[in-house]
Amino acid sequence: MPLMLSGDIVERNILRLKEFFLTMQDFFLFALRAFATLPKAKRYWRDVLDQALICGVESIPIVLVSSISIGALMSMEVGNLLEEFGAKTMLGRSTSNAVLRELGPLLMGLMLSARYGSRNGAELGAMQISEQIDALRAFGTDPIAKLVMPRLLAALMMFVPLVALSDFAGLETAALVAQHYHKIDPGIFWNSIYPRLVPKDFVVTFLKAPVFAILITLVSCFNGFSARGGTSGVGESTIKGIVVSSGLVLVANFYVSKIVLDIMH
C-alpha cells in the first residue's frame, strides 16, 4: 500500500510537471504571435487608442494614490531614522533612491497588474466562454491581432509616462513631508537629490516600464484566452492572471535593477 501511494504521488507530480511545461510552451507561442502582429497596429489604431485610455488615463488616480502614500511614508520613516544620526540633510537622496529606482515603478506595476490585468483577463475570458473569439476566427479575423496586440502596444506606450508620474508624485510628496514634518528646507531636500542623480537611476526606473507592460499584458491575456468552464472559469483565470503577473513583476523588478546596476556600476 505505501508503495502504491508513493507511486500515485510521483505520477501526479509528473503529470503536473508536464502540464506546466505545456502551459509555458503555449504561453511563449502566444507571446511570439502577439509580437508578430505589432506591424498590424495601423489597422487597429482605434483599438490601440481605446486601450491606451483604459490603461493610461484611467489608471492615473490609483497610481497617484499609491505613489503619494509611499512617498509620504518613506520620507517620514527614513527621516526619523536619519534624525537619530544627525543626518536629516540626506533625506532627499535616501528617499529619491528608493522611490526612483524601486518603489515608484514597482507600485505602479502592482497597481496596474490588479487593475489592467484583471480587466484583460475578465474581458477576454468572458469572450472566450461566450465563443466570441471563435466567431472572430470564423470571420477571418486574427483574435491575437484584434484583442491582444492593441492591449500590448497601449501598455508599452502608457506605462513609461505612468512610471514618470509615479516617481514625480512620490518625490514631491516626500519633499512636502520633509518640509512640514521634519522641518527641512525644500532647497536642502532637492539639492541633496539633483547633483547626485546619475543616468543609471533613470535607466533602471524607465526600463522596468516596458518589462512590466509585457508581463502584465501577455499573462493576463493568455489566461483570458485559456478560460474554461463557464463564469467560474472566468473568475479563476482572472485571479490566476493577477497572481502570476504580480509575482512576475516582483521578480522582474529585482532582476532589472540588478542587471542594470551591475552593468552601469
N, C-alpha and C positions, 0 to 999 in steps of 0.2 A: 504493500500500500504506500509506504513512504516513497518508494522508487517511482511508482506511477504518478504520485502527486508532484514530485520534483520534475518528472518528465513533462507533465502538463504545464508547469510553470515555465520551463525552458521553451517549450513550444509556443506558448503565448507571448513570451518575450521576443522570440524570433519573428513571430508574425507582426508584433508591434514595430520591431526594427525595420522589417520590410515595408510596412505601411509608411513609416517615417521617411525612408529613402524615396519611396514612390511619390510621396507628397512633395518632398524637396525637388525631385525631378520635374514634377508638374509645375511647381512654382517658378523654377528657373526658365522653363519653356514659356510660361505665361509672361514672365518679365521680359524675355527676349522679344516676344511678339509685341508687347506694349512699346518697347523702344523702337522696334522696326516700323511701327505705324506713325511715329512722330512726323515724318515728311508729309503726312496727310493732314497736318494741322490746319492748313489753309482751307480745306473743305469743311472742317468742323469748327471754324473760328468762333461761331456764336456759342457753341457748347463750351469752348475754352473760356470765353468771357463770362459765361454764367457760372462756371466752376471757380473762376478767379474771384468773382464777387462773393461766392459762398465761403471759400477757404481763406480769402484775404480780408475783404472789408468787414464781413460779418463776424470775423474772428477777432477783430481789434479789441472789443470790450474784455473778453476773457484773457487775452494776452496782457492787456494793461493791468487788470486786477492782479494777476499772478506776479508780474514784474514789479509793480508798485509794492505789493506786500513783501516780497523777498528783499527788495532794495531797502525798505524801511527796517526790516528785521536784521539784515546784515549790518547796517550802519549802527543800529542800537547795540547789538551784541558785541560786534568787533570793537566798537568804541569803548564799551565798558571794559573789555579785556585789555585794550591798549592803555586805558587810563591807569591801570594798576602799575604799568611800567613807565608811565610818563611819556608815552609816545603817541598821544592823540593826533599829532600833526600828520601821522602816517595813515590815518583813517581812509583818506581818499584813495591812496594807492592800494591798500589792502582790499577795500571794497570793490574797486574797479577790476582787479584781477579776478575776483570771484564772480562778479556779475558779467563782465565781458566774455571771459573765456568759458565759463561753465554754466552758471545758474540762468543767465538770460536765455541762451539757446536751448538749454535743457528743459526749462519750464515751458517755453514756447512749444517745443516738440511734444511734451507730455500733454499739454492742453489741447493741441491740435490732433494728437492721437485719439484723445477721448471725443473731441467734437467732430472733426472732419472724418476721422477714420470710422467712427460709429455710423455717421451718416452714409458713407460709402458702402459699408457692409450691410446696413439695413436696406438701403435703396436697391442695391444690386441683388441682394438676397431675395427681396420681395419680387423683383423682376424674374429671377431665376425660378422661383417657386411657381409663379403665375405663367411661366413659359413665354414671357415677353422676349427673353434673349433668344430662345429658339425661333421665335417669329422673325426677329431681325435676320437670323441666318437664312430662314426660308425666303425672305425677300431680297437676299443677296447682299446684305449689309454686314460688314465685319463688326461684331459686337465689341471686340477689343478696341478698334479704331473709334467707334462711336461712343463707347461708355468709359473706357479706361484711359485712353490716350489724352482726352481733354482734361481729366482729373489730374493726371500725372504732369502734364505741361503747366496747368494752372498752379499746382503746388510748387513746381520748380521756379515759377516766376514770382509767386507771392510770399514764399517762406523767407526769402532774403530780406525784403523790407520789414516783415514781421519781426525778424531777429533784431534788425536795427532799431525798430520801435521798442522792443522789449529791453534792449540794452540801454537805450536813452532814458526810458521811463524809470528803470531801476536805478540808474546813476543819479538822475535828477531827484528822485525820492530820497536816496541816500544822502545827497547834499542838503536837502531840507531838514532831514532828521539830524544831521551833524550840526547844522546851524542852530536849530531851536531846542534840541535835546542835549547835545554835548557842548553847545556854545562855541562852536568852531567857526571862524570867519570863512565865508564861501570862497574867498580868494585863496586862503590857505588850503582848503579842500581841493579845489581844482588845480592849483599849482603843484600839488603832490601827484596829480594824475598826468597832465599833459606832457611834461618833459620826459616822463618815463614810459610813455606809450611807444611800443615798437611794432614793426609790421606783423610779427607772429601773433600778436594779440588779435589783430583783425582777421588774419588768415584763419586762425582757429575758430573764431566765432562764426564767420561767414561761410566757411567750408562745411560746417555742420548743417546749415540750412538745406542745401540740395540733398545731402545724405539722408536727413530726416524726411524730406519730401518723398524721396524714392521709397524708403522703407515703409512709411505710413500708408502711402497711396497704394503701392503694389500689394502689401499684405492685406489691407482692408478689402481691396477689390477682389483679390484672389479668394478670400474667404466668402465674399458675397457670391461669386461665381460658383463656389463649392457648396452652397447651401442646399440641404436636402431635408425632406420630412415635414413640410408644412410650416406654419408660423413658428412653431417651437424651434425648427431648424434655422430659421432666420435669426432668432434670438441667440442661439448657440453660436452661429457663425459670426455674428456681430461681436459678441463678448470675446470670442476667441481672437478675432482680429484686433480688438483693443488691447488685450493682454499681450499678445505676441508682439505687436508693433511697439507698445510701451517698453517691453523688455528689450527689444532690439534698439530702441532709441537710447536707453540707458547704457547698453553695451557699446553702441557706436559712439556715444559721447565720450567714453573713456578712450577708446582706441584712436579716434580722430585727434583728440588732444595729445595723446602720447606720441603718435606718429609725427604730427606737425612740430611739436616741441622738440622732439629728438632730431628732426631734420634741420630745423632752424635754430638749434641750440647756439 
